Amino acid sequence: MGISSDSWYHLRVSQEYSTTLGIPPNTEDTYQWRDITNIPYLYFWINGRILNINESTFGFNQVLLLRIVNIIYSFITVIGVYLLSKEFFKNRWVQLIPVVLLTNTLMFLMLSSSINYDNLGNMFATLAILFFVKTVKNKGILKYPLLVILMLCLGTLTKFTIMPLAFIMVILLLYELFKYRKEWFKNLKGKTLLLLIPILLFGGLNVLLYGNNLIKYQELTPSCEKILTHEQCLSNGVYYRDIVTIPEVEVNVIDMVLSGERLDPIRYAGVWIWEMTKRVVSIMGDSSLFHSDTVVSIFVVLFSITVLFGVINWKKLSKEAKYLGIITLFYLLVLMLVQNYDMYLKRSYPALALQGRYMFPVISSLYVLITMFWMSIKNRYIKILLIALSLALLISLSIPFFLLKVDPNWFGTITY
């Protein structure tokens, strides 16, 4: 504990949710975790029920139990990536490439064995993308668009940052349904419509959560001081950092860029790609294990070459692949500009709050796209060389690197 990202936070809030079947109140014991009453709660609520069952039956170690549950979430994510890959590739060996990429992504492996709501959110996001592709490919089969909506409802109840993914996917989904409305409307019948029941349930819970926050606090997820007092919020490390250690400044983008005080969005994008790559192929949490700058630079170069081939061959891609590219690019742009660049403008640190795991909701589509870009290369020797070099580096610099370089202090007595 205390190694992976926010592990104590997720454990302690889950334990608070185990004390009630509903939403627990804020107390002196929870102030350090900020407000826990007006947040997306599905992950914590499920953990609370698991802890309740465990307490009355087996009495397993809570940390190990919740970690195993998180591994299950990530295992389903891996299956989702494989099924998504099968939608685009016929060759069974090519189908495995996105799976190999994902299961040798060091940050994904670390996160998967952690107590973190990202794992559940990533699972729902991956399944939503899978069902979206199936919707586009199977016009008239109503269960697929309904499953997209259901997965997105569950995802936004798990983590607020699924919202940008939900937004772009719903827009594209509505476009597809309207464009081919004749095929869809003739199938508005049968048992498939039973999926509307959980959609209405979880959609309603989303409306209650986010609607209430908008009405009462004018924010989808209210800031700490709107719920707790300033003194109570100061017990939280992130709030203390944002208010005391690195307070925000007034932002004037044009003046800041022209004066050289801040990077413009284009140059920041270069910094962002390098830092994000570093935080995906390495480990960043409460403790970190980073690759050298040379290794990170090699991954950035390989990624850039791959994307270049993708741009060159973009017109040759299928409609489903282009949708996948739009979804992935939209989400990453929102992450980079709305969250990270805005943070940089306000607090001057380019990598502040920049986490590789934040891009994992679209890691499935990104790895399928990368594989697609590789397969679009006409020259057989360049294709084989790029794929072999990328996979060899990623595999050798994942688990083997971790075992050779990990701090022995990371392995200690498990407490809860």
HUGIHU-V484120 format. One line per field, one symbol per residue. phi: phi as a letter, one per 30 degrees, with the letter a starting at -180 (. if undefined). A space follows every 10 residues. Layout:
phi->???
This chain:
phi->.icddhdded ddddddddda dccdddbedc edcidccbce beddddeedd dddddcbdid eddddddddd ddeddddddd dddddddcbc ddddededdd eddcdedddd ddcccadedd ddddddddde dddddddbdj dddddddedd dddddddcad ddeedddddd eddddddddc ddddddcdai dedddddddd dddddddddd ddddddbibd bddeddccde dddddcdddd ddccdbddcd cbeddddddi dbddeddded ddddddeedc dccbadbbbc dddddddddd dddddddedd ddcedddddd ddeddddddd ddddddddcd ddddddbice cdicbdddcd ecddddddde dddddddddd ddeddddddd ddddddccee ddddcddedd cbddba
